[in-house]
Amino acid sequence: MKVLFDTNVILDALTNRYDDSHYSERLIQYALIGKLQPYILSSQMTDIYYCLRKYIKNEDEKRKFINLLALVGSVKP
């Protein structure tokens, strides 16, 4: 199933911003195991990076962001 992810789904999953972020995490998990095929708009990538830039401070966090891009088909890891 193809699914267009909202920007907030991505931000919630990566930052645990809210108590209900486990729903966003579950969507990411479904994408990782192939139960759904996630998509985002190209303009969302800049928005996501802008919001996440304060969280991306080391290589591990940068790798998570790159893996996210790979998951939605924007880049190859």
Secondary structure, DSSP 8 states (H G I E B T S, - for coil): -EEE--HHHHHHHHH--STTHHHHHHHHHHHHTTSSEEE--HHHHHHHHHHHTTT--SHHHHHHHHHHHHHTTSS--
